[in-house]
Amino acid sequence: MTANESPELVDLFTTYTAGPNSIGSHLTRTAASDTADAPLIVATGTDFALYPGGGKPPTVEGFRFSTKGFKELAGISHLGPALATLVQLRKKYGAVGWRADAERLLAQVRRSREANSVELWRDTIAVETYRGREQAITDMADYTFAVTDRFLSAALDDESRLDAATLRGEYLEKGSAEGHGTIIHMMIATFFLTGLDISHRIISWFREQEIDWSRAMAVIAGKQGRPTAGVTWNTSSVATMLLGASGYQLPLERLYMAPHAPTFTTPPNGALSEVAALEEPLRQIWSNTRATVELGDLMFPGLPRYTPGHLTLPDISDPSVNEISEMPVIHGANDWRAMTTRLRMVLEDPRQLLSGSVTDFAVSQLVAADNDPAKVTVPGLDNVTYPTGL
C-alpha cells in the first residue's frame, strides 16, 4: 500500500475485481465449472488442440511445422519481396551491401533451379493436396527462377536497372502482355497452395472429431505471425480455417482472440502433458470472457445488443476505388485486381498475416467443394501457364 492510497477503497476494489478470492474470480470459476463438459478448441501459432471436456484427454493437430512444402513454396513466393528489398536497400538507403546480398540470392536461385523437377514435387516433397499439379508447380518455379536470374544478373551488370520501374515492368508484371503467368500470379498461387494444404488437413481433422459446434468454445491464443498481426477475426487466417472447418457453424460470439493467453509448444513425440496442464486456465479465460459478456443483457436489456458479424469486404471492381481498410472481396479465381491488391495490403497493413492474403478464398472454395482439393481452382496455377526453358 502506497502513501497516497486509501486502504478501504483499495480493499473494495479487490473484493470484486482483483485477486483469487474476488467475486469476479468466483464468477469465472463457476462459469468454467458450468461448461466443463463442453468442447474447447485452442489454436496457437502452430497447432490446434481439442479438449473434449468431461475430463477426457486432449488431442493435437499441427498445421505449421507439419506442412510439407511450406518452406519450399515460401522461398519461391518471397523472391518478389526479396528483389523489392534489394531495390529499397540501393535506392532509398544507399546501402553498399545490396550487391553482396544480390549475389548470394542469385547463387541460391541457380541452385534451386537445378533442384527443381516434377520428381522433387511428386516424390520428395510429396504433398497429397498438390497431387496432379506437380508439373504445373515445376513449370511455375522454373519460370520464376529464370526471370529472377535474368533480373539479378542485369542489375549486377548495371545497377541503374535495380529500380522500382524496372522491377515492376521487367520482373513482377513481365509476361502479362504475352498472356502467360507472371511473378505476381506466382505469388498468389504459392500463398494459395499453402493455405489450401493446411486448410484441407485441418478440415479433415475436425471432421473426425465430430464436434457439437453449437456448444464449442474456441480460443486463438498467443502470437500469430508478426507481432502486430492476426489479432482480430478478419485478420487471422487461423480463425478463417477454424470457421471453415466448422462449415461456418461455429457462432462467432464463441470464438475469442486472446493474444496474451498462455500457449503450449508443439508436443514432442505425442507427449501431451503440457497441453493437458493448460486446459483449466484456458477454460477459465474463455469462461471469464463469456461471463462478462452475459452481464450486458442482464444490466442493460433495453438497449441495442452487440452482435458479432463478418465484416463486409470492400469491392474494388470499380477502378475508381483507390483506398481500402479491409481485404477486398475476391469475385473468382480470375479476379487479379482483388488478389493483387491483397498482396499489397498484407505488406502495408500491420494487422495482416503476410501468408494469409488468399487463405480465406482457399477455405471457402474447399468448403464448397466438400474438402476436395482437386475440385478447387488454384489462381495463378490452374488458370495460367508459365513458359519453360527460358
N, C-alpha and C positions, 0 to 999 in steps of 0.2 A: 504494500500500500504506500503510495507516494504522499507527500505532504499536502498536495492540492487535490486530493480525492476525498470523497465522502464515504466512509465505510458502510454506512447504512444504505446508500443508493447503489454502491457497487454490489453489495450483497443482494439487493433487489434485482440487479442485472443478472447476476449469476444464478439466481433462483429459477429464472425461466430460460435464459439464453445460453449460459456457458457452464461447462463442467459436466462430468459423467452423471451427476445426480440431479441435473436440472430437469424442469418439467418438459422442455423441448427434447432432451435426451430420452426421457420416459416415453414421449410420443414416438420417437424414432424406433426404439426397441419394440414397442408394442406393434407398430405398423410392420416392422420386419418379421415379427413372430406371426402376424396375421397372413403374410404372404410366403411363409417358409416353404410351402409345397409348390409354389409357382415356378415355372422355368425361368431361370435368369441367364441371359446371354451377355457375355462381356467380350468386347473386341479391344485388343491392344493394337499397336502398330504393326504387329507381325502375326498374330494368332486370334482365333475365335475360341472361346471356352463356353461350354454349355453346362450349367449347374441345373440338373433336372428338378431339384427340390426334394423335400422329404428325406433328407439325409443321404440321398443317392450320390455316388461319386461323380465328379465332373469328367467330361471328355473334351479334348482339344483338337482343333484342326488348324494347321498353319496355312497361311496364304502368301507370305512374303518370301521367307528363306527357302520354302519348298517349291517355289515357282521355277521350274526348269525353263531355260532360255531367257529369263528376265534380264540378266546382266548382258547377254549377247545382244538382245534387241535394244537394250538401253544404250549400249556402246555405239550402235549404229544410229539410233534416233538422236543421240546427243551430238552428232557431228555438226548439225546445223548450228546449235548454240555455241559449239566449240569454235567454229570459224567466226561467228559473230563476236565471240570473246577476243579472238586474235585481232579483229578489226578495232575493237574498243581499246585494247591494250596499245596498239600502234597509234591510232588516230586521236583518241581522247587523252591518253595518259603519256604518250611518248615513251612507253616502256621498251627499253632496248632488248629485253628478254623475249619479246614476241617471236623473234626469229628462231631461237633455240626451241621454244615451245612448238612452233610450226614444223620444224624438222623432226622433232620427236613424234608428233602426231602423224606426220607423213609416213614415217617408218612403220608405225603401228597399223596405219591404214593398208599399207602394202602387205604386211604380214597377214592381216585379216582377209584381204582379198585372196591370197594364196590358199588360205584355210577354208574359205567359203565353198560349199558344194551341196548338192542335193543330199548326198550321203551324210554329211555333217548334220544337217537339219533333220533328216529322217531317222538315222540310225544312232547318232551320238546324243544330240540334244533331245530328240525323240519326244516331242510334246504331243500327246494324243489329240489335244484340241486342234492342233495345226495339221492333222493328218489329211493328206490330199492337197495341201497348199505348199509343200516343200519346194517344188520347182519355182513357184511364183516368189516365195521368200528369197530363194537363192538369186533369182534374177534381180529382184529389188535391191538386195545387198550388193550384188556385183555392180549394178549401175551407180549406187551410192559411193562405193569405194572408188570407182573410175572417175567420176566427176569431182570427188573430193581431192583425189590425187592431182588431177589437172589444175584445179583451182590453187592448191597449195604450191605446186611446182611453179606456176606462173607468178604467184605472189613472192616466192623466194627469189625468182629471177628479176622481178620488177616490183618492188614493194609498193609502188603507187597504185598497183592493182588491188591492194588489200584495203578496200574502202567499202562503204555501205552500198553504193550504187552497183558496183561490180558484184558484190556478194549477192544482191537480190537478182540482178539480171543474168549473171553467168553461173549462178550456183543454185540458190533457193528456187527460182522460177524457171530455170533452164529446162527446155523441153515442152513447156506449155504451148508454144506456138506450133510445135510438131504434133501435139495431141497425145503425147505419151506421159508416163508418170514423172513427177518432179520430186525434188528433195522435200518439198512441203507435203506432197502426197505420202512420201515415205514416213515422215514424222507422224502423220495422222495414223497411218497403218500400223506402225510399231507400237504406238501407245494403245491403239485399239486391240491389237493382238494380245498384249499383256493383260489388259482388262478383261478380254474375252476368256482367256485361260483361267485366271483367278476366279472370275465370277462363275464360270461353268463348274469348277470344282467345289466352290462354296455352296452354290445352289444344290448340287448333288448331295453334299454332306448334310445340309439342313433338311433336305427331303427325307433322308434316312432317319432323322431324329424324331419325326412325327410330332412336332411341337404344336401345342394349342396356342396359336398366335394371339388370340383374344386375351389370354392371361399372361403372355410373355412379358418379362421385364428385361429391358435392354440398356446397356451402358457401353459407350465407347470411351475408353479410358486412356489417359496419358497422351503422349506426343504422337501426332500423325503427320509424318513428313517434316517439312521445315518448321521451325519454331512458331511461326505465325499462322500456320495453315491448318485447315481441316477441323475447325472448332465449331462449325455450325452444320446443320443438316444438309444444307445446299452446297457446302464446300468440302464435304467429306466423302471420298469415294468408298470408304468402308461403310458409311451409312447407306450409300446408294446400293452397295452389294447386299447388305442386310435386308433392306426393304424389298429388293428384288427377290431375294431368296425366300421371303415370306409370301411371294406372289402379291406383294403390296397389301397384305392383310394385317401386318403389324401396325397398330394405331400409332401415329406419330407422337402422340402425347405420352406413349410408354417408352420412347427412346430418348435417353438423356446423353448429352455430350458432357463428359467430365474430364477435361484435360489435366486436372490435378488429382484425379483418383489414383490409388495405388495400382500398379501393374505387375504382372509376372513375366519372367523370362521364358523363352521357348523351352518347354520341358525337355531335358536331355534324356534320351533313351526311354521316353514314355513315363518318366518319374513325375507324378502329379502332386507331390506333397506341397509344393509352393502354391500351386493353383488352388488346391483344396483349402489351404490356410487363409486365402483371401475371400472365400465365399461370404463369410459373415460380414466383414467390413464393406464389401461391395454391395451386399443386400441392404445394409444399413444406409449406404449412400443413396441408393435408388429409393428406398422407403422414406428416408428423411425428405428427399425432394418431393416425392409424391404426396406425403402427408401435409407438407406446407402448401402445395398446390390446392389441396382439397379444402384448406381453410378459407380460400377465396369465396367459394359458393356459400359456405356457412356464414361468413361475415357480411357479404355484400350481394345477396341474392337478386336484388332488384336492378343491378347494373349489368351492362353487356359483359359477357364472359369471354375470356381468351380462348380461341380455338386455333390450334396449330394447323397450318395448311402448307402445301407445297407452293413455293414462290413461283409466280408466273414468270416464265422465261421471256426475255425480250426477243422480239422478232426483228432481225436485221436484213430481211429480204428486200426491204426498201433501201436503196443505196444512199439515201439522204441521211440515214441514221449513222452518226459518226462517234457517238459516245454511249457506253453501256456501263452498268454497275453490277450486273449479274451475267452468268453464262447465257449466251443466246440459244434459242431453240434450234435444233437440227431437224430439218424437214425431210431428210433422207440421206442415203449413202452418197449422193452426188451434190450435197449442199456444201460445196467447198468454201463458200464465203463464211458460213457459220462455223465450220470446223476450223478453218484457218484463223478466224477471229478468236476462237477459243485458245489456239496456240499462243496468240499474243496475250490473251487475258491471263493465262496461267503464269506468264512471266511478269506481268505488271501488277496483278492483284495478289498481295501477300497472303490473302486468306486461302488461296487455291493450292492444291497439291499439284506439283509440276507434272506428275504422271497421270493425273486424273482428268485430262482435258476432254476425253470422249468415253470415259468409263460408264457414265450413266446411259449413253447411247448403246454401248455394248450390252449392258444389263437389260435394258428394255427390249432389245432385239432377241436376246436369249430367252427371256420370259415369254415373248410372243411365239418363239419357235419351240416351246416346250423343252428348253435347255439343250437343244441340238445345235452344236456349233456349225455343222455342215449346212444348215439352213439359214445361217446368218451371212449377210453381205459385209465383208471387211472393206471399209472405204480405203482407197489408196492401194489396194492389193487385188481384190476380186474384180474391180470395175476399171482398172487401168492396166497397161502393160509397160514394162521397162525395157529399153533396148539393151542388148548384151554385146559383149565383145568390143567395147569401146577402148 
